[in-house]
Amino acid sequence: MSSQEFIEAAFIKTIDIDTQSIIGIDNFGIIYAVKGNALSKTEENKILTYSNVQLGDISSANAFNTLKINLFYKNFNTAIILDNRLAEIYKIDFNTVQPYKNVSHISTGYDTTLWTFNTDLQQLELYDYKNNTIRANTLPVESNVLDMRSNYNYCWLLTEKHLYTFNYFGSLVSKLNNDGFTALTENNGNVILKNNNKLFFLGKNSQKLIPIKIKELLINQFLLTNETLYIYDSVKLHQYQLKIN
């Protein structure tokens, strides 16, 4: 893997899709997308939607665990947890939590936890929303957070200066300098980072960034499902197979 100079992306197909952002595509091709204040789940010709008029537009959403999809409403400092039918199962108003939390980013954790970035303390916290306890926290980081992704075991925090990887004990696993990356996605421990309009692959347990060779596209969003790379250009969703040695 480390001997590769670049990773080739073999084109599979393109589909038209009208949405604001795509937050997840699972192994069955089910698409989770956000447009304004609505989350949609599209399975073949069947579409489910969820919206909360009181909370307004969705700031971010995560469908890593499709049984506990999380939505974040930054303007209201509030998170909503949905089940796989997009029914509301939990509401977390961080304004009413004691002690008060000013949260800028959230992402899925294991069990009844969310990774939350506490901007007042400049640290990542593994927050148990059912018991209102913090199971783990990290040392403070020194620059603004650009993006955050997680799975059950790890959380990747991209700041203006570094890419941090933390485990669910809050311990630092790795730290890489950020040389112009602005966004990331993750799947099975593999990470893809965006720098300008280029993508780079960071393999599981690796410190080596490998460019992904792909035709010129406007990369508005990008997602990874196993070795399938999805790129959304705001009009079309492009699907590629990554050739990883």
Secondary structure, 3 states (H helix, E strand, C coil): CCCCCCEEEEEEEEEECCCCEEEEECCCCCEEEEECCEEEEEECCEEEEEECCCCCCCCEEECCCCCCEEEEEHHHCEEEEECCCCCEEEEEECCCCCCCCCEEEEEECCCCEEEEEECCCCEEEEEECCCCEEEEECCCCCCCEEEEEECCCEEEEEECCEEEEEECCCCEEEEEECCCEEEEEEECCEEEEEECCEEEEECCCCCCEEEEECCCCCCCEEEEECCEEEEECCCEEEEEEEECC
